[in-house]
Amino acid sequence: MSSIDIKQVAASDYGDKVRLVADYAFGSSPSVRDASKDEENLPFLKNVRAFVAFVDGAPQAAAGLFPMTQNVRGKVMKMSGVGGVATLPAARRQGLIRSLFSTLYESMHEYGEPVTTLYPFRESFYERLGYAPMSQSKFVRFASATLTPLAKIEVSGSAEQVFMHDGFDEWREYLKRYQGRTHGFAVNDLANALSDKKRNTKWIVFARDQSGTVVGAATFKITGYTGTLDANSFYYDSPEARLLLLQWFGRHVDQVNEIKISLAWDDLPEYWAADLYSKVVNHDEFFTTPMGRVVDVAALSGLKVGPGSIAIELVDSQCAWNTGTWTLAAGSDGMLEVGRGGEANAALTIQGLSALVFAGQDPADFRLRGWGDPDHDAQSSLRQMFPRAVVRLHEEF
């Protein structure tokens, strides 16, 4: 019988143990590893916790925990983004990833990270591990020439384009401000985020008001002459700030044929300008619909919720500390109070609770998903306490 050992590995071993597995799953193969790149990446990995499942001493499955902060219903808390999850062919379909995730959850619990997110290769696989779907990414595409009329509109303020290397600190400061008011918004750990500064592969355009304060920002790449200006981040504080960013993109009309912009859930580009003829798509070519999971129910106190109170009997097959009865109640300040015990009004799985916390999914759906079977009164309470919420995760990992 094979021996299985799951271990956390040092950052210095990330390349030949974690990337060895992940590269086979997500890259072209066979390929030759460049050890010098592993050495260059070491400073950015110092806070990443990497775990490897060894079978008879050989690495066969791996995953990394990327520390971040995330706004969850108004409370900015610690979060682990899970990335690089992969198994080599000889060890697939043997339960290694399930065992590996049990170790990941224990690590998150130890580090005080009450929530986690990931981008799944297949939703149903991670649903079995306790995750629930969040909101799909949304993008708009339109011809660059349609922005030309916007140049005639007078607006106070200015736009400034800089390299990521030069604008990194100001960009990160703006992201943290934006995070404070945006549900689901995650900001990467500084050490890991510094890789963007070093690689310097994106432009930043800042929208500034008359005092010079940043009131909007976008990151973008240009695929080439007559190609696409691809803005994978596009954030603004006001319609005026948005206009400044769009006017800047419009300056590229003789350089690129198409503009692609990542959207917030409430962005309606058909209202931005006449004759935009925009096409909105609800998916990305690589990053799928993200999923979220509650790792520590007790740490959910402090979320902004609607009025109400309910006791739930929770089932979590991988985080034993979550299983049991919990009372969830809105305090007089509208903040969630979580306590052990109570007389249960409904039974939920961790997937159901995660779907409520992150997305406010209708609890009437839960019976159909196998996430519990709350009765009509329990559904009403849960719906009122956890109204529909759309996530904008921001970070890609």
N, C-alpha and C positions, 0 to 999 in steps of 0.2 A: 504494500500500500504506500502511495506517495505521501511524503510529509509536506504540509503546508504551513508556512510561517509568514505572517503579515507584519511588516516593520516600517517604521518611519525612517527615511533615509536622509542623510545630510545633503545640503545644497550642492556640495562638491560631487555628490554621486548622482545628481539629477540627470545629467546627460547620458551616462552609460547604463542607467537603470530605469529611469522613468521615460526619458525621451526615446530610448531604445524600443520600448513597447509602443508608445504613442505614435512615433514616426511610422511604424509599420501599419498601424491602423488608419492614420489620417494622411500619410504622405505617399509619394511614389516609391516603388521598391523594385529591385534592390537598390540601395543607395549607400554611399560611404559617408559616415559621420565626420564632421569637421570639429575635432576636439577643441580647436582654438575658439570657436564660437561658444562652446560650453563655458570656457574660461571667461569670456567677455560677459556672459549673462549672469555670472555668479553674484555680483552685487545686487542685481534686481530680484534675486531669488531668496535673499536672506531671511525673509519673513514668510515665504511660502512653505507650507508643510506638505511634504511629498510622502506618499505611502506606496509600498510595493508588496505584492503577494509573491512570495518565492515558493516554487514547487521543486522539492528535492534540491534546494539551493540555487535554482535558476529563476530570474525574474520572469513572471508570466502575466501579471496584471498590475496596473498602476493607476494612480489618480493623484491630483494635487489640490490642495486647499489654498485659495488665494484670498487673503484677508482684505476685507473692505468695510465700508460703512454703508448703510442703506436706510432710506426713509421708509418706514412702514407705518402708514396711517398717521403721519405727523411726528412720529418718534424716530429719530436717527439712532440706529443701534448697530452693533457689530454684526457682520455677516461674513460667511465663507462662501465664495464662489467656487464651485467644483469644476475643474477642467482637466483635460488630458486623460479622461477615463478610457482605458483600453485593455484588451486582453489578447495575447498571442493565440493563433489558431489551435494549438495543441491543448490549450486550457479552457477553451470556450465551452459554454453550456454545462459547466460543472459547479456553478454557484459561487465562483471566486469573487465576482463583483459584489454580490450580496454580502459576503463575509467582509469584504474590503470596506463597504459602506458602513457596516456596523462599527468598524474601527474609526472611520471618518466622523461619525456622529458622536462617538465617545470623545474624540479630540475636540470637536466643536463645543461640546458641553463643558469640557475642561477649560477651554479658552474663553468661555462666556460669550459664545456666538449663538444667539437664540434662533436665528433664521439662516437659511441657505438657499442659493439659487444655482441653476445650471441651464445650459442649452443642450437639449436631448438629441441623440441621434434617432431615437424613437420614443414618443411620449409614453406609450404603454409600459415600456421597460422601466422607466423611472417612476411611473405611477405606482408600481408594485413596491417601490422603495419609499413611498410616502409623499412623493411630490405631486403637485397639482398645477395645471397650466395657468399661466398668466396671460398677458395681452401680446398679440402678434405685433411685430414691428410694422411700421407703415412708412411708405416712401412715395414721393411724387416725382414724376418725370415730365418735362416739357421742353419745348424748343427754346434755346437761349434767346433767339430773336424776339420772343414774346415779352421779354423784360425791357426791351428798348424804350417803350413809352414811360417807364417808371423814372427814367433819368430826368424827365422834365418836372417832376414833383419836388417842390422845395420842402426840405425838412431840416430842422436844426440838428446839430451834431455832426459826426464824421465817422468814416470807416478807415481802418488801418489793417494792412496785411503784413504778417510777420511769419518767420519760420517757427515751427514748434519749439525748437531749441531756444529761441529768443523770447517767446511769449509764454513759455510753460508755466511759470509761477503765477502770472496774472490769469491765465486760463484756468489753472487749478483753483485759484481763489474764487473765480466766478462760478465754477462747478459746485463748490461747496455752498455758495449762496443759493444757487438754483436748487440744489438738493433739499435745502431747508423747507421748500414749499412744494416739492414734487414727490408724490407717492411712488414708491418703488425705485426711486433714483439711487443708484449705487455709485460710489466713488472709490477707486482702487487705493490700496495701501501705497504710501509715497514711494517706498523702495521699488516696488514693482512698476509703478507709474513712470518712474524716471527712465525706464527703457524707451518710452515714447520720445523723451527729450533727447536721449542719445542717438536713437535711430533717425530722428529728424525727418520723417517721411511724410509729414502732413503740413499744410499751410494752416494758419489760424487767421481769421479776419474778425477783428473786434469792432463792434458798434459802440461809439462813445457819445455821451451827451455833451452839452456845451462846457461842462466843468471838467471833461476828460474821464469821467467815471464810466466804466464798462457797463453797458446796459443790454448787451447782446453779444453772442460769439458763435462762430461756426468753424469747424475744421473741414478741410477738403483736400482732395487730390485731383489732378487733371490727367486723364488717361493718355492724352496726346493731341496733336493738332487735328481739328475737326472731330474730336472725340467727345468725352463727357467730363463735365465738372461734377465730381461726386462728393457731396457734402454729407458725411456720415454723422455729423453732429450739427444741430441747428437750434439754438436757444435764444430767446429774447424776452425782455421785460415789458415791452409795449409794442403797439403797431408801428410807431416811429422807428424803434430799434430794428424791427423786422424789415422795414422798408430800406433802411441803411444797408442791411446785409444783402437784400435782393438787388439793390442798385449796384452794389459792388460786383455781384455775380453777373449783372447785365453788362459790365465793362468787358466781359469775355466773349461778346457776341461774335467777333471776328476770329476767335480762337477755337471755341468749342461749339458743337452743334446742339448739344443737349445738356440740361441741368438735371441732376438727381439730388433730392434733399430728403433726409430723414425727418419724419414728422412726429409731433406730439399727438396724443389721441384726439385733442380738440382742435388741431390745426385743420382748417378748411381752405386749401389753396385756391379753390374756385372763387373765393371772395377776395383774394389778394390783388387781382388785377383783371381788367377786361381782356378777353381773347387769349387767355393763358392756355386753354385747351389741355389742361393737365390730365395725366393718367396716374391714378393712385393704385398702388399694389400693396397687399397686406403680408408680404413676406420678403425675406432677403435671400440672396443666392446661396449664402452659406449658413448664417446664423438663424436657427429655427426659432419657433415660439418658445420663449423661456419658461421655466417652471420654478416654483418656489415651494419651500417646506418649512414648517415650524419644527425646530429642534428642541426647544425648551419652552413649554407652555407657561411655566411660572414666570418667565421673564417678559411676558407680553403685557404686563401692567404698564399703563401709561400711553397706550394707543388711543387715538381720538376715535370714539365710537358714538353711535346713536343711543338714545335712551333705551333702557331695558335691563333685564337680569334673567339669567338662565343657568341651570346646572346641567352639565353634560357628562355622560359616561364615555370616556375617550379610550380608544384602542389604538396602540402604536406598537407594532410587532418588533421594531428595532430599537426604539428608545424607551426602555422600561420605565424610566423616570416620568414619562408622560402618561402612562396608562393609569386609569383610575377616574374618580369623579372630581370635576372642577366646577366651581361657580364663577361665572363671568358676569360682571355687573358694571354698569356705567355709573361713575361717581357724580357728585353734584357739579364737578367741573368738566364733565363730558369725557373724562379719561377712564380707560378700562381698568377695573380692579379684578385681579385674578386670585382665587384662593382655593385650597384643597377642600374637598368634601362638599356636602350638600345632598339634597334629594333630587336625583337626576330626572330631568324633564325630557331628555333626548339622548340617543346613543349615536356617536359619530366616530368615524375613523380619523386618523391623522390627516388623510387626504382631504376629508371634508372640512376640517378646521383650517387647514392650509388654504383651501379654496376660498373660504370666508375671509380670512385675514388678508390675503393678497388681492383677490379679485372681487370679493363680495358676490360670488356665484350664487345663484338662486338655490336655497336649500331644498326646494321642490325637486331639483334635479338629482339629489343625492341618492335616492333609492335606485334610480336608473343607473347610477355609476358604481353602486356597491359601497357608498361612503357613509351609510347610515340610513335611518328611516324616521326622521323627525315628523311628528304629527303636525296638524294644521297650526295649532297654537305655537308650537316650538318653531315652526317655519317663520311665523310672523315675527316672533321675538328675534330670531337670528337675522332675518332680513332687515329689521329696523336697526339692530345694533351694528351690522356689517353691511352697509349699503354698497351698491356696485362701485367698484374702483378700478381704474385702468392704470396699469403699470407702465412706466417708461424706465427701463433698467439702465440704459446708457452704456455701461461697461460691457465689453465683449471679451470673452475668455474661453 
